[in-house]
Amino acid sequence: MRPSGRLHLGHHHGVLKSWVRLQHEYDCFFCIVDWHALTTDYAQVDKLQQHVMDMAIDWLAAGVSPSSATLFVQSHVPEHAELHLLLSMICPLGWLERVPSYKEQLERATGEGLSTYGFLGYPLLQAADILLYRAGQVPVGADQLPHIEFAREVARRFNHLYGSEPDFELKAEAAIGKLGKKVGKLYRNLRRAYQEQGDAEALETARALLKEQSNLTLGDQERLFGYLDGDGKVILAEPQPLLGDFARIPGLDGQKMSKSRDNAIYLRDSETEVEEKLRRMPTDPARVHRDDPGEPQRCPVWSLHQLYSNDECMHWALEGCRSASIGCLDCKSALCSSIQRELAPLQQRAIDYEGSPELVRSILAEGAEHARDEARETLADVRRAMGLNNR
């Protein structure tokens, strides 16, 4: 996530709640990408360090735990930059120019000085962020799918150019042994059917079989995929998108909540600030007067009720709006209480972390060390494949 200031309700429901769940299901790496912030805001760096600290505090307060996941700052792991450099040697320029978000942002940012290599190359840096950890899955929204596909294409090209490994067959045979007698025999039969008879169905069956094997490391799984069709080891794993149910949180103007639109409620806003912001929020345009009945489905306030209020409160707001027995300010006041009820424990944890900045820095430093351990292993394979193993 790019550090651009404190996080808001859109981040909480769109990303952080998902991360809190995923950290107990996967080996997760959560990275504050400060170099990515420089690709567009390279001239405004005075608040970057504070934004990094604010983001770390908001993550921790929301429940992202250093005991369950790896939290770190991108620039604290220089291996990201090295892999980005090495991948830039093989990435065709046209691949970067055709990324949809590059064209869109460039058109919107006329006069903002984005004709830089950093801005053009940020999808490749993002690909390096992912490929460095041989990530099997990346939690994203649908708008990020082109970036994941770009990372897959880069990995595919790298593997095509450099996909060989010393003692590959011995390591692949050892990996088959880990499958167990029955599954290992089935894998061998399917591999033979494909390689000797060109049976495409056998190839697909074997690939599906490997995806079901939870006892294999990602490295062994990639070896066995390569062993099927004779391509050799896959050095950089092709990541898969992990699409979640990313809620679109309405902002104070009814549009998507966003800092750039100045329509956000922030996770650390006080109850007074939340109440004042909600007072300005538009409601059903049909409710011109207090006694005019309204329709909650036309009101952005109702969308927030559905996220934060309990069934009793939602029923009260629904019936009260349609019968005009409550006013819009009554409805907003109840919503404010519901939001504050959820944010109160988060805000208390944030206060604790705000008072212990050294603890936050220590968490990020430990996360960076763990990330570097993982990253070094990948880079050792990448350097070796590219003929740079003379250290």
N, C-alpha and C positions, 0 to 999 in steps of 0.2 A: 504494500500500500504506500502511495506517495505521501510524504509528510507535507501537509499544507495548512496545518492548524488543528484546532480541537475538532473532535468527531461529533457527529450529530445523530439524530434518531434514524436517519436513512442508513448510516453506516452500521448502527447497532442491529437493526432488523435485516438489513440487506446482506451483511457480511459477518459481523462479530458473533451473533448467536449461532451461525453455522459453524464458525471456527471452534467455538467452545464445545460443540458436539463432536466435530471431526477430530479434535485433539485426543479424544478417548478411543477413536476407532482406527487411527492411522499414526504413523511416525511423521509428525507435521513440522514444517519449517515456515515460520512467519517472519517476513523480512520488511523492515522499514527502508524503502528504496530512495535514499537521499540523492544518489546520483541521478535517478530518473527525475527528481524535482528540478535538477539543474538543466535538463534538456529543454525546458520551457522558461524557467524562472532564473536563468543564470545571472541576471543583472540584479536580482533582489535576494541576496543571501543573508541579510542581517538578522533575519528571524528563523533561519533554517534550523539551527541547533535547538531553539526553543520548540519549534514545531516537532522535531524528532522526540524531544522529551515529552511533550503533550501527547503525542500519539502513543508512546510507550505506556504512559500512565493510563490513558483511556483503554488500551488493550487489556492491561492488567486489571483495571477496575471492572471491566466487562466480564472477566472470568477466564481470559486466556492465561494459562498457567505455565510458568517456567518448569514446573515439575512434570508436566504432561506434553509440552511442546518446546521447540527451539525458537526463541525470540532473539532477533539480532538486527543490527544496522548494516545495510549493504556495504557501505564504504569501510566497515571494519573487517571485511573479508575480501582482501585484494584479489583473491582468485577469481572473483566475478569479472574483474577488469581484464585479467589475463585470458580467460576463456573467451570473453567478448572479442579481444584482439585476435586470437587464433581463429575464431570462427569468421571474423571479417575477411580473412585471407581467402575463404572459399565461398562467401555469400555473394551471389550476383547482384549487382546494383539494381537491376530491374525488379528483383524480389522486394527490395525495400520501397521502391517508388510506387509499387502497386498495392501496398498495405492500405486498406480503406481509411483507417483513422488518420493516416499521414496526410492524405489528400484533403480530407474533411477539415482537419485542424489547420492546415496550411491556408485553406480558403477563408476560414473564419478569422485567422490571426493576421490579416493584412497589416503590414506596417509594424509588427511586433518583433521583427528580427529573428524569425525562426528558420531562416535559410542557412542552417548550420549542419555539420555532420552529426553532432550529438542528437539533434531532433530527427534527422533522417534515420539514424542508426539505432534509435531507442528500441524498436521491435527486436533487433538482434541482441541488444543488452538484456532485454526481457527474456529472450530465448536462452541466453547464457545463464540467467538467474534460475531458470527451470532445469536446464540440462545438466548444470553443475552438480545437482543432487540426484540425478537420474530419477527424477520424479515420475512415478507411475501415473498419478492423477493430479490435476490442478483444479481447485474449486473456482469456478468463474461464472459470470452471467453470460447470456447469449451474445452480448455485444463484444465479448472478448474471444469468441470462437476463432475469428480469423488469426488472432495472435497465437493461439495454441496450434493451429494448423501450420502457421509459419515456423514455429519451433519444431514441429514434426518434420517439415521439409528440410530444415537445416540439419537436423539429426540424421535424416535419411541420406542426405548428400554426403555428410561426413562419413557415415558408415560405409557408403558405397566407395568412397575414395580410400579409406584407411582401415576397413573392417577386417583386420587379420590379428591373430593373437598367437604367441608362442604356445606350443602344446595344446592347441585348441581342441583337437579330437580327444586327447586324453582327458581334458577337463569336461568336455561334453559327455563322454562315457561315464565319468564319475558322477555327473549330474543325473544321468539316467538311473544310476544305482540308487539315488535318493528318492526316486519315484516309487520304489517298492517293486516287488517281483511282478505282480499282475499288471500294474499300470506301465511299468518299464517294458514288458513284453509287448503290450498293445502299442506303445509308442514306436518300438522298433519295427513292428509289422506295418504300421501306417507309413513310417518313413520309407521302408523298402517299397511299398506299393506305389508311393509317389515317385521316388527316384528311379525305379526300374520300369514302371509301367505308365508313369505320367498321370496317375490317378489324382485329379484335382480335388475330388471329394475327400480322399484320404488325407490330403494336406490340410484341408479345412477342419476335418475331424481331429487331427493331431494338434492343431493350433488351439482348438476349443478345449481339448484335453489338458493342455499345458496351462491355460488360463484358470482352470479349476484347481490347480495344485497349490495350496496355500503354504506348503512346507518348503517350497523352493525360494531361494533368494532371487532378487530381480536379476542379478548377474547370471545365475544358472538358468533362469527362465529364458533370458535373451540368448544364451549360448544354445539352448535346445531349439529355439525358434530358428536360429541361423543354421543349426545342424540339419534341420529338416530339408532346406533347399540348397545347402552347400555354400551359403554366402559368407560364412564365418561369423565371428562374434559381433554382436551389436554393441559397439563401444558406448554410444550415447543412446539411451533408451528414448523411444518416441512416446511423449506424454499423451495421456488421454484427458479430455475435459471432464470434470465432475460437475455437471450442471445441477444446481440446487434450486430451491424454490425461493428465488430472490425477490422479496416483496418490493414493490414500487411505493415508496413512502411519500405521500403528498406534503408539499411544503406549505408555508403560510399563505401563499398565493394560489394554491391548488395545483401548481406545477410540481414536477419532481423536486424533492428536497435537495438543495445544493447550496454550498457555501457561495459559489459564484453568483447565484441568484439572490443572495441575501434573504432567503426564505426559510432558514433552518432553525430548529430548536436543538441546542447543543446538549450533550450528555451531562455537562456540569453547570448548565443554567440553573439559577436559583428558582424557587417556587414563584417569587415575584416576577422574575424575568419570563418564565413560562406563561404565567397568567397574562402578562402584558402583551406578549406575542400572540397568544390565542385570541385576545380581544380584537386584534386587527385582522384576524383571519376571515376571508369572505365566506358567506353561507349561501343557502339556497336563494337565488335572486327573486323567487316568487314570494318570499317573506318580506314584503316591503314594510308592513306594519306588524306590531306585536301580536295581534289577533288573526293574522293571516296564517292558514295552515301551510306547512311545508312538506317537502319530500326529501328525507335523509339521503337517498341514493344520488341526489343532485348536489350534495353538500360535502366538501372535503373534510369538514369536521367529523362527519360520520365515519369516514375511512380510518381516522385515528381512534375513534371510539372502538371500532372493530379490533384494533390491535391492542388497546390498553384496558378497556373497560370490561367488567364481568357481565354475565348474562343479565343480571338484574338491572344494572345501570344501562345497558344497551336497550333493553325492553322499555325502560322509563324514557330514554331519549327518543326512541323510535315512535312510541305512542304519543309522547308529549309534543313532538314536532308536528306530527300529522294532525293532531287535534288542536294545535296552538295553545295547549294548556301550559306549556313552558316557553320561555323566550330563548333566543339564541345565546344570550349571556349566561342564562341558567345552564344550558347545555354545555357551554364552554367551561364553566366553572367546575362542573362534574368531571369533564375530561381532564382538566388541570389536576384534579385530585388523583385521578387514575394514573396519569403519567408520573406524577410525583411519587406515588406509591411504588412504582417499579423502579424509578431512578434513585430513590433514597438510599438503598444499600450500595448501589454502584457509586454514588457520590461520596458516601462515607469511606469506601475503599480508596477512592481517588484522593480524598483528603489525607489519608494515611500515607499514600505513596508520594503525594506532593511534599509532605513533611520529611520524606526520606529519600532525597534525590540520589544519594550514594548507593542505596539499595537498588534503585532502578538502573543506575549505571552498571552495578555489579551483575544484575540479571542479564543485561544486554552484552556485557563483556563475556560472561560464561557462555551465553548463547553463541556468540561469535567464535569462541574457541571450539565449541562442538561443531558448528557449521564448517569451520576451517578443516577440521579433521576429515569430515565427509568430502569436502571440496578437493582436498589434496589428493585423495585417492583417485577421483575422476581425472584431475589434471595430470596425474602421473601416467594414466592410460592414454590421455590425449597427446601429451608430449611425446611419449614413446611411439605412438602411431604416426606422428608427424616428423619423426626423426630428430626430436629435441631431447633425447634421453642421455645427454652427456654431463649430467650433474653428479 
